């Protein structure tokens, strides 16, 4: 039990430290979404996202053979009504 608590605390503390380091160095997370996260964000299915990507209708980039989406670009894409 104590070991689990220590591990959980260590992970949380590490995440806080990484965030502080990024902020101090001026690195800002752009909210990069996976295909599952993009589908949830847009409230559509994964198949719809894949279809939009194949048709070139949604802003996306492939990183190490996996699709990634910038949240800000998706918001702009929605606002533009594309």
Backbone bond lengths (Angstrom), bond angles and torsions (degrees), N, CA, C in turn:
res aa  C-N    CA-C-N  psi(-1)  N-CA   C-N-CA  omega(-1)  CA-C   N-CA-C  phi
1 X - - - 1.458 - - 1.527 110.88 -
2 X 1.304 115.96 -47.96 1.459 120.42 -179.07 1.532 109.74 -65.48
3 X 1.336 116.16 -38.70 1.462 119.77 -179.74 1.533 110.18 -61.76
4 X 1.340 117.16 -42.08 1.465 121.27 177.71 1.526 111.29 -61.77
5 X 1.318 115.92 -42.12 1.460 119.91 -179.87 1.522 110.81 -63.95
6 X 1.329 116.54 -40.35 1.460 121.02 179.76 1.525 109.90 -65.17
7 X 1.335 116.69 -44.18 1.471 120.60 179.18 1.516 110.23 -63.10
8 X 1.326 116.85 -46.21 1.465 121.00 179.98 1.527 110.24 -60.70
9 X 1.306 117.46 -43.75 1.452 122.24 178.72 1.528 110.14 -63.50
10 X 1.332 116.62 -42.10 1.466 121.24 -179.33 1.520 111.01 -61.55
11 X 1.336 117.16 -43.68 1.458 121.56 -179.97 1.522 110.23 -63.94
12 X 1.328 117.22 -46.29 1.463 120.86 179.14 1.524 110.93 -62.42
13 X 1.308 116.93 -43.70 1.454 121.83 -179.29 1.527 110.36 -64.51
14 X 1.334 116.62 -40.51 1.461 121.09 178.33 1.524 110.50 -62.10
15 X 1.326 117.55 -43.75 1.462 121.38 178.50 1.529 111.47 -61.50
16 X 1.319 116.52 -40.45 1.468 121.04 178.49 1.522 109.89 -64.78
17 X 1.326 116.95 -42.98 1.460 121.02 179.12 1.530 111.31 -63.52
18 X 1.333 117.12 -44.60 1.466 120.47 179.37 1.522 111.06 -61.36
19 X 1.319 116.59 -41.31 1.463 120.60 179.18 1.528 110.21 -63.66
20 X 1.328 117.25 -42.99 1.460 121.44 179.66 1.526 110.99 -63.67
21 X 1.328 116.80 -40.75 1.467 120.60 179.14 1.523 110.12 -64.12
22 X 1.335 117.13 -45.16 1.463 121.10 178.89 1.525 110.89 -59.77
23 X 1.328 116.57 -44.61 1.468 120.27 -179.46 1.519 110.84 -64.15
24 X 1.308 116.51 -40.55 1.465 120.46 -178.81 1.527 111.66 -66.50
25 X 1.326 116.02 -35.69 1.469 120.59 -179.70 1.521 111.97 -85.99
26 X 1.322 116.92 -1.32 1.453 120.09 178.25 1.517 113.79 81.49
27 X 1.329 116.83 15.17 1.460 120.41 178.35 1.525 107.74 -87.27
28 X 1.315 114.98 123.75 1.461 119.98 -179.03 1.516 108.32 -113.84
29 X 1.325 115.82 130.53 1.457 119.45 175.42 1.517 108.84 -69.17
30 X 1.326 116.96 133.56 1.453 121.26 -178.93 1.519 111.65 -91.12
31 X 1.305 117.02 9.53 1.452 120.65 -175.30 1.522 110.32 56.04
32 X 1.293 115.64 67.39 1.455 122.57 176.37 1.521 107.83 -81.87
33 X 1.325 115.53 126.92 1.461 120.86 -176.26 1.520 111.51 -107.96
34 X 1.325 115.70 146.01 1.461 121.13 171.06 1.520 107.76 -80.16
35 X 1.311 116.43 176.54 1.462 119.54 -179.51 1.527 111.00 -65.18
36 X 1.333 117.03 -36.85 1.470 120.62 177.37 1.524 111.24 -65.51
37 X 1.340 115.96 -43.23 1.458 120.42 179.88 1.525 111.62 -67.12
38 X 1.343 116.12 -38.95 1.466 120.27 178.09 1.526 110.26 -64.24
39 X 1.320 116.87 -42.04 1.461 121.23 178.75 1.528 110.45 -62.68
40 X 1.323 116.56 -43.22 1.468 120.40 178.65 1.527 110.39 -66.38
41 X 1.318 117.36 -41.48 1.460 122.19 -179.89 1.528 111.04 -61.96
42 X 1.338 116.20 -42.70 1.466 120.86 -179.41 1.524 113.23 -86.37
43 X 1.336 115.13 -6.31 1.469 121.87 179.93 1.532 111.91 59.04
44 X 1.343 114.13 46.78 1.461 121.94 174.71 1.526 107.82 -133.68
45 X 1.313 116.23 171.30 1.458 120.46 179.53 1.521 112.37 -80.67
46 X 1.331 115.31 162.44 1.461 120.90 178.01 1.520 111.13 -61.28
47 X 1.314 116.91 -37.92 1.464 120.55 -179.97 1.532 111.04 -61.00
48 X 1.326 115.64 -38.47 1.469 120.01 178.17 1.516 110.08 -63.76
49 X 1.322 117.10 -42.19 1.463 121.27 178.85 1.531 109.81 -62.15
50 X 1.345 116.69 -47.59 1.462 120.04 178.97 1.527 110.82 -58.62
51 X 1.321 117.34 -42.30 1.462 121.67 179.78 1.534 110.48 -62.30
52 X 1.334 117.05 -45.78 1.462 121.48 179.41 1.522 111.38 -62.63
53 X 1.332 116.70 -38.51 1.463 121.33 178.92 1.533 109.67 -66.05
54 X 1.324 117.16 -46.31 1.473 120.85 -179.05 1.521 111.42 -61.94
55 X 1.332 116.71 -34.31 1.460 121.28 179.91 1.531 112.24 -83.72
56 X 1.320 116.34 -5.72 1.465 120.69 179.76 1.518 113.12 71.46
57 X 1.318 116.93 24.89 1.464 121.08 -176.28 1.527 113.74 -93.21
58 X 1.319 117.10 -12.78 1.467 120.57 -176.61 1.529 108.19 -123.72
59 X 1.342 117.96 139.34 1.471 119.30 179.99 1.528 111.26 -71.17
60 X 1.330 115.46 119.12 1.464 120.70 -178.16 1.519 109.83 -151.54
61 X 1.316 114.73 159.14 1.465 120.79 176.00 1.518 108.12 -135.54
62 X 1.308 114.76 146.68 1.451 119.72 177.06 1.527 108.51 -96.60
63 X 1.315 115.83 124.78 1.460 122.08 179.30 1.522 107.36 -123.92
64 X 1.325 115.48 117.31 1.465 121.21 -178.20 1.529 111.42 50.62
65 X 1.318 115.00 46.63 1.459 123.26 175.95 1.531 114.03 68.68
66 X 1.332 117.31 19.28 1.470 121.65 177.02 1.517 108.78 -130.45
67 X 1.310 116.07 140.67 1.458 120.85 -179.21 1.515 111.12 -76.31
68 X 1.334 115.71 137.51 1.463 122.36 176.90 1.523 108.63 -132.17
69 X 1.334 115.41 149.77 1.456 122.36 -175.15 1.521 109.42 -133.04
70 X 1.332 116.59 132.52 1.462 120.33 175.16 1.523 107.22 -85.16
71 X 1.311 115.83 126.08 1.461 121.26 -176.66 1.530 112.01 -57.57
72 X 1.334 116.46 -42.30 1.469 120.58 -179.61 1.525 111.59 -61.74
73 X 1.331 116.80 -40.84 1.464 120.38 179.14 1.522 111.57 -67.41
74 X 1.341 116.62 -35.20 1.471 119.58 177.00 1.529 110.50 -65.75
75 X 1.331 116.01 -40.07 1.468 120.15 178.63 1.528 109.80 -63.16
76 X 1.333 116.19 -43.54 1.468 119.85 178.21 1.529 110.39 -64.83
77 X 1.322 117.64 -40.36 1.462 122.93 178.68 1.526 111.09 -59.27
78 X 1.322 115.59 -41.87 1.469 120.43 177.79 1.527 109.89 -66.49
79 X 1.345 116.34 -46.29 1.463 121.13 -178.42 1.526 111.45 -61.45
80 X 1.335 116.92 -35.36 1.462 121.30 179.25 1.524 111.97 -75.22
81 X 1.330 116.60 -12.47 1.462 121.02 177.30 1.506 114.27 71.38
82 X 1.307 116.40 33.15 1.466 119.52 -178.57 1.497 112.63 -87.45
